[in-house]
Amino acid sequence: MEKVIDYYTRFDEWGRLDREPIEFNVNLHYMEHYLPPSGSILDNGAGPGKYAITFAKKGYRMTLTDVTPRLVEVAKKKAEEHTLTEQFDGFHVADARDLTCLKDNQFDASFMLGPMYHLQAEKDRIKAVQELKRVTKKGGLVFVAFMPRSKHVLTCLENPEHLRPNHTLDGIARFLETGCFDHEDSGRFTGTYYMNTEDIKPFMQENGFETLELIGSNVGAVIGNDALNKWREKGEDHKLIQLLAKMARDPSTLGVSSHLLYIGKVTKPRRRDDENENAHAI
């Protein structure tokens, strides 16, 4: 996790979402569709807080967590810049696997749009979604982002020298088996986990969530930025987002989207005391 924190300490994640707006806007489209008109939301693994700021502007009570201290500070400053500090109930440096800073059943909805990319061990992925479930009310909504394994394979085949050790077919074959990617070059996006698309719904359902949808946040990734920019130059950005948001529901596009968004409900609340009871039973 140290290399991951170092990467995000240096990287401009807010700028990435501005430069690649499809992912953000398609996610926003589905969040706005499902969320109640008001309530409390956790943005867990929020980075610099672009989603949190957006929903604070809409009047939601927001709480923000991230494992990278610098990004939490950036989020605080962004809230101040937008005169939204009063809409936030807390800014916490916290690991998604351990949200002890938050209470049981605290939120009407929870976002986790990043942590699942960097939890390579299954036990850690389970901890993260269990903690998300614990802090979200029964019947509350969760929005959890994943990266699909198949899209990364295609990216490696297209740009092998940029993605060492996946610059050989043997390396890509190993990645396809494990889903884990550790970049050989320092300072790059690393310590990552890409999930098989068909495993996402069962994984979440086994951990106490009811599936509402699994959508492709950026099916436009398959055609590249140059082609997308041509449509933007025509002034048809809004129509483009509408089209891609509609396509996002098509199961056949999930494997070529750069990011996926799982939308579900908490079916069985979990309390932190449950861990203690289980420990005593063992």
N, C-alpha and C positions, 0 to 999 in steps of 0.2 A: 504493500500500500504506500510505502515511502516514495517510490518512483511515480506513482499515480498522483500523489499530493504535489510532488515537485513539478510535474507536468502542468497541473492546473494552476499552480502558483504563478507560472510564467505565461500561460495561454489565455488569450482573449476570448472567453466563451460567449460573452454578451455580443461581441463583434461577429462571432461565427454565426449566431442565430440571425443577426442583421444581414450578413452576406449570403446566408442560405435560408431565406425566409419561408420556404415551402414547409419544412418540417414544423416550424413554430406555428404557422398559420393553419395548417391542417389539424394539428393537435388542438389548437385553440377552438377551431370549428366544432370538434367533437366534445371538448370539455364544456363549452357553452351549451351545447345541445343537452347534455346529461345533468349538469349541475343544477341544484335548486337555486332559486333567485337570490338567496342569502345564506349565510352560515359561516362556519369556521373551517379553514382549510390549512392543512400542513403541506408545505413544499419541502420534501425530504430529499436531500442531495440536490439542493436548488441551484448550486453554482452561484453566479452573481445575482440571481433573483429575477430574471426577466419574466418568468411566468408569475411569480409572486407579486411583482410590481403591477403587472397587468390586471390581476384579479383584485388587488388592493384598490386600484382605481375604480373597479366596478362595485366596491363597497363591501367585499368579503373581509372577514377577520383572518389575517394571515399569520402563520408561524413558519419560520424558515430554519432549516438545518443544512449544514454541509460539513464534510470532513476536512476541507481545506480552509484554514483560518483566514487567509487573504481574501477568499471569495466571500466569506461571511462579512468581512469588513467592507468589501465592495458593495454588497447588497445593502448594508446599513446606509452607506453613502448615497446609493441610488434612491433609497426610500426618503432620505433627507432632501435630495435634489428635487424629488417629485412631491414634496410636502405630504408624505404618506406615512411617516413614522408612527402616527397615532393609530393607524390601521393594523399595525403589527403587534402581536402579543409576545414576540420573542425572536431573537436571532441567536442560534446555538451552533457551536462547533461540536458536531456529533457524527459518529459512525452509524450508518444505516442499520448495522447489525446490533446496535445497543443504543436505544433511545430512552435511557433511564431519566433523561431530563424532562420527559413528557409523561403525562398521566394516561392511565387506561381509559379507553372510550372517550377520548377528548375531542375528536374532530368529526365533522359531518362528511368530509371528503379528504383524501390524501393523494398527493402526487409523489411519484418516485421516478424521476426522469433522468436517470444517470447511474445510480449505484449498481444496478444489475449488469451494467457493462463491465464492471471491474471486480466482480466476485467470481473467481475462477473455480473455487471449491463448492460443490453442491451444498454442503452443510452451511456455508456462509450465505448462499442464496436463500436457503430455507430460513435462516435466522432473520435475514432482512425482511422477507415478506411476512414472517410471523410478528415481527416488531411493528410493521406497518398495520397489520390486522389488529394488534393489541391497542394501538392508540386511536384507531378509527372506530366509530360507533357501529353497532349492529345495523345492517342495512345501509351503512355509509358507502360511498363510492370510492374506488381506488383507480388511479391512472398510472400504469407502470410501463416504462419504456424498456424495450429489448432491442438488440441488434441481431439480424438474421445471419446465420452461418453461410448460407448459400451466396448472399450478396458479397460477403467478404472474399469468398473464393473467386468470384467473377472479377472483383477489383484487383486481386493478386495476379490473376491471369493477364489483366490489362496493363498493370504497372508493377511488374515483379521486383524491379530494382529498388523501388521505394518502400518495399514491405518485407525486408529481410527479417527472419529466415524463410519467409514464404516466397523466395525468389527462385525456388526450384520446385519441380513437380513433386518430388519426395517431401519437401517441406509443406507444400499445400495439402498433400495427402495426410500428413500427420495432423495438420490443423483441422482438416475435415473430420478427423476421428475425435479430436478432443474439444474443439471450439476455443481453445486458449491461444492467445497471441501475445508474445513478449518481444517487442521490437529490439533488434540488435543494435540500432543506433540510439545513442543517448538523447534525451530531450524530446522524444517522439511519443505519440499516442501508444500507450503500452499497458501491460498488465490487464488485458481485456479478455472478455468472454462473449462469444457469439453463440446464441442458442438455435437449435433446430426449430424451425417455425412450428412444426407439428407437435412439439413438446411443450409449447408455452401454455396453452389452455389446460392440458392435464396437470401441469406443474402447479398452476395457480389454484385449480379446483381441488387438488389434493391437499392444499394448504388452507382451505376454508373460504374460498371465494366463489361466487357465482359469476360465470362469464356473461357479459353483455355483448361485447364486441372485441375483435382483434383487427386493427386496421394498419395499413401501411402509411406511416407519417410522411414518407417522401418517395412515392413511386416514380417521381420525376427524376430521381437519381440515375435511372438507367439511361437517360438520354443526354445527360451532361449539362453543365452550366452554359456553354456556348449556345446550345439550342434553346434553352430556357430564356436566356437573355434576349434572344431575337423576339420572343413574344412580349417580354417586358418593354422592349423598345417600341413596340406597337401600342403600348399603353393598355395592355389587356391583362395586367397583373391579377386583378380581381377575378376575371373570368377563368384565368389559369388556375388559381387556387380553388375555385368552385369545381372545376373539372377534375382536378387531382384529388380533391376531398371526396368526390363521388366515386372515383376509381379506387380510393383507399379501401373500400369495403369489399372489393373483388378479391376472393381468396387466391386467385391465380397470380396476383401482383405482389403478394406478401414477400416472396423470396427474393425479389429484386429491389425492394424498398431499402433504403439505407438504415431506417429506423422503423420500429413497430411500436404501436401503443395498445396495451391491453387495458380494457375497461371492464371493471367488475364491481361486485358488491360484497361486503363482508357478510357471510352467512352465520358464522359462529364466532362471537367475540372471544378474545383471548386476554387473560389478565396476567400481570407479571407474577402474581401469587401461584398461577398454574405451574410455573417452572419449579417453584419451591416444593409444591405438593408432589410433583413428579420425581424430584430429587429425593424426597423422603421415602417415596414408594420404592425407589431403586435401592 
